């Protein structure tokens, strides 16, 4: 499993590649904007699989894609 920092970096890169703000990604993934901020800054210790699935879906990926190196 990817480290929390690497997970956050990956989500940030995907988000910026799609030209999305943290708030827009949160809206599209149906999660609180604070969740996106905390994941990107490795402040959220254990994001749930449900949350990761929602975020991954926005990018056309799976949670496994986000967690892979």
N, C-alpha and C positions, 0 to 999 in steps of 0.2 A: 504494500500500500504506500502511496506517495506520502511524503511528510505534509503536515498542514501548510507549511510555507510554500512548498512546491504546488500543492493543490490551489492555494490562493493565487499564486503567480500564473498558473495555467488558466484559471477562470478569468483573471484580469486580462490576460493576453487575448483570450477568445472574445471577451466583451469589447475590448478596444478594436480588435480586428473587425467586429461587426458595427463599430461606431455607436455603441450603446453606453449610456450613463449607468451608474450603479442603480439609480432609481428606476430607469427603464427596464433593466434586466430584472429587477425585483418585481416590477409590475407584470412583465411577461411570464415570469416563473411563478407568480402568485405567492411570493414570500415577502417578508418585511425587508425594507431597504437596509436596515441595521444588520440583518443576516448576511447580505452580500458584503457589506463593509467588513464585518467581523471575519468572514471566511477569507476575503482577499488579504486581510492584514494578519491572518493566522491567530486571531483572537478567539474565534469560536473553536473550542476544544474538540467537540465531537459533532460535526454536522450530521444530521440524520440522513439515512439513505433516501428517504422520501424527498428531503430538501435537495440532495444532490441529483436525484432523478429529475426533479422539476427544472433545475438549472441546466442540466445536460440536454434536456429536451429542447430548450430554447436554441441550442447550438446544433441540434440534429445529432446529438451524441447520446451515449449511455453513461451512467455513473461509472461504469468500469473504464470507459475512455478517459474520464476525468481523473480517475485514481491511478491510471497507468503512467509510467515514467515517460 
